[in-house]
């Protein structure tokens, strides 16, 4: 069903490049998000080869090219990897810039060809100033560390717009039924709820050490998910999200249980592997019917997840007047 359209022109794209352009000495150039395509790799090789013909080489492996295993094998077969490595490029296989641990004594300002990479690299996962340029300019910065003069930028405070929530306080008795995961056979969990009707982005916007939501403007910003029955419509963002949720589980910071309005492929893998009680597809919207702070009982029996509100949290107005 048609719902609308989005207009994004060449002028809009140019404005994005202008806003995200490098403004200081670049410490490292990263290409590929999550991995470079064969076309991107060959474009980098063409730029590198042109500089090599002038007798130049990228100093200190200042350009990292992230590839999938398949693309890496293709680059080996056609000789592109030889050009890249002889020119000073570091090839990385089956990983991506967002989940790479950087030596912060050397790398504190990155340049990438990917606006997606910039989004995640500047987030809570790495929190590194990152700029964006087209491949030819990225390669030029890799060869010449002093191409962009001046001090590197700092992230500063986020000015993200507040995400608009339709959430209102709900009272009265509520019970709802939904579906569980085939890998989970039974559970019985009672805990306080943490609820939002805005999707949650785990990679970069939920601190992997503390479980605190760090996404600026999100209704749950500053709140910890650990030990709560976490209620949200679905996950959003990177497919690395399940690994973040698994990491929270290993560190004892995971939710006690998760309720999704929609079945969520970014959430259920970790819920299944780590046995985090999980429910979805309810006969009422849990993000609307449950309040943060409600005491919730969640059970799974014969494939049916039943959610019951045992005790309502006070409304914000009542809490403020108390």
N, C-alpha and C positions, 0 to 999 in steps of 0.2 A: 504494500500500500504506500503510495507516494505521500511523503510527509514534508518535503521541502527541499531546498538546494543550498549549496554553499559555493560562493564565488571566491576563487583564489587566482589572481592574475599574476603575470610576470612582474608587474610593479610591486605586488605584495611580496613575492619571493625576493626581489631585489632589496626591498625594505628590510626583510628579515636578515639577509646577509649583511646589510649595512649595520643593523643594530647589534649583530653578534660578531662583527669583525674583530680581528686581533688588535689589541691596543698596547701591548707590552711585549717583552722578551718571552717567547714561547719556550717552555722547557721540553715539551714532547709533543709529537704529532701522532695521532691515532686514527687509523682508517679502518672502517668496517663496523657496522652495528646491526645485528650482532656480529656478522661476518661480511667481509667484502665479497661482492660478486666477482665472477671471472672478468667481467667488463671493467669493474673498478680496479682490480688488480693489474690488468693490462694497461689501463690508463696511467696508473702510478708508474708502472715499468717504463712506459713511453717517456714520461717526464724525467724519470731518473736516468734513462739511457742518454737523453739529450744533454744532460749535465755531465754525465760520465765522458762523453765525447769531447768535452772541454777540459777533461782531466780532473774533474771534481768528484768527491765522494761525501756522502752524508756523515758528519762527524758523530761519534759516540752513539751510533744506532738511534738517532733522534726521530726516526719514523718507525712505528710499529704497525704492521699490517695483519689484521685478524682475519683468518679464513676458516671455512669449514674443512673437514677432512677431504671431501670430494673435490673442492676447488684447489686445495693444496696439492692433491695428486695430479690434477690437470696442469697446474703451474710447473710441477716437476717434469711432466711429460713433454711439455712444449718449450721448456727452457726458460720460461719467464722467471721462475724462482732464482735461477742463476744470475740473471740480470739484477733482480732486486737485491739479492744478498751481496753481490759484488759491489753494488752501489751503496751499501750501508744500511739497507732496510732489515729490520728484524721481523721474521715471519712467525706468527703465532697460530697454532692450529687448535680448532675446537674450543675456543674460549671467546670472550668478548670484552670490550673496554670497560663495561659497567661493573663486572665482577672481578676485575683484575686488581690485586693489591699493589699499590704504587709506593715506591720508596720516597717518602715525603721529604727526605733530606736532599733529593735530587729533582723531584717532579711536583710542582705546585701550580702550574698553569699549563693547560692542555689546549691543543688545537685539533679539530676534527672536521671531517667533511659531512658529518651527520648531525642534523638538528635533533634527532631522537637521542643520539649519544650525549649531546649537550644537555638535554633535559635530565637525563639520569645521572650524568657525571657531576652536575651541580647540585644534585639532591643530597639527602641525608646519608646515602650509602657511601659516597666518596667526598662530597662537599668540596669539590675542587673547581676553581674558576676555569671556565672552558669557553673557547670561542669557536666559530664556525667559518669555514671558507671552502671554496671549490677545490677540487683535487690539485689543480695546477698551482694554486696559491699555497696549499698545504705542503706540497713538495718543496716549493721555494723556501718556505720557513724552515723545513727540515734541513736543507742545505746551508742556510744562512741564519744562525741563531740571532743575529743582530738586525734582521730585516725589519722588525717592528720595534721601534725605539720606545723608551720610557718604562716605568714600573709596571708590573703586571696588575691586572684588576683584582679587586677583592669581591667576595660574594655580597658582603653587607647584609642588611636585613631584607627579608623578602617583602615584596609589596603585592603578593598574590591576592586576588579578589576573593572575598568570602564566598564559599559555595552555598547556594541557596537551598535550604532544607524546608520540606513541607511538614516536618515532624511537629505534632502537637501532643500534649499530655493526654493519656487515655486512662479512664477509670473503670471500675466494675470488674466482674468476673470474666475471664477469658480462657478458652481452651481451643487449641487448633491441632489439626492432624496433617501430617505430610509424609514424605518418603525419606528413607535412609539410604545408605550405601550397601551394595551387595556384599562387600567385604566386612561389614559390621553386622553382628547378629543380635546383640542386646546391650543396652546400657541404661543407667539410671543416674542422672546428674542433677544436682540442685545447686544453683549459684546465682549471684546477682548478675543482671544483664547490663551490657554496654551496647547501645543501639544507635544506628544511624541509617538514614534512607539514602545516603550518598555512597557510591562504590568506594572500596578501599584499595589503594595501590600499595602492595607490600614492598616491592623493590624500591628502596630509596626513601620511602615515606612512612615506614614503620621501622623504628630503630632495631636492628637485629640483635643488639645486646640487651636492651631494656624492655622492648616490646611497646614502647611509647610511640603513639602516632605523631609524626613530625611534619606531616604535610600541611603547609601554610594554607589557611582558609578552610580547612576541613572541620566539620562540626566536632570531631573527636580529637582535634589537635591538642597535644599535651596530656592525653589520657593513656593509661596503660591497658593493654588487652589481656594481660596475663591473669589467669584464674577466673575470668568472667565468661559468661555465655555471650559470645560476640554475635551480634545480629546486624547484618548488612545485606543489601540486595544482591551483590555479586562482587567479585574482584575486578580490577582493571589494571591496565599497564602491561608490564613485561611478563613473559612466560617463565621468567626466573622466580616468580612469586612463590611457587611451592617450596623452593629451596630455602627461602627466607622463613616461611612458616615452619618448615622442618627444623631449621636452626633455632627458632624460638622454643620449639618443643625440647630439643636437646639441652637447651639452657634453662629449662624450667620457667619460661616466660610466655608459653603458649596459652591461648584461651582454654578454659575448661571444656567448652563445646562451641560449635559454630552453627548458626542458623542462617541460611541464605534464602532469599525470596526465590531466586532463580538458581537452577543447578549451575555450579561455577567450576569450569575446568581449571581455573587458576587456584582453587582452594581444595577441591576434593582429592587430588593426588596425595598431598601432605596429610590431609585428614585420614585417608585410608592407610597410608604407610605408618603413621604415628599413632593410629587408633584414637584420634581426636573425635569425640562424638559429633556427628554431622547430620543435619536435616535440611531438606529443601522441598519446594513444591507444595506449600501448605494451602489449606482451604481458606485462609485469611492471610493478609500481608503481615508477617511478623515485624517488619520494620515500622509499621504504623501502629499495630496493636500492642506492642511491648514498649515500655519506657526504660530508659537507662535507670538503673537502681532497683527495678522490680526484682523480687525474688522469684526465680523461674525453676520449675521442675521439668526436666526433659527426659523422656524414656523412649526406648526402642524395643518393640516386641513384634515378632512376625512381620518384619519389614515396614511397620508403621511407626513413625515418630510422633509422639504425643507431647504437646507443650501445654503446661498449665501454669497460670500466674498464681502463686501462693500468697504474695503480699505485694501490694502496689507501693511504689515510691511516692512521696509527696510531690505534688505539682510544683513547678518552680515558684509560682505565685504564693502557694501555701508555705513553702520552705522559706521564702524571703520575708513573709509576714510573721513567721513563728518567733 
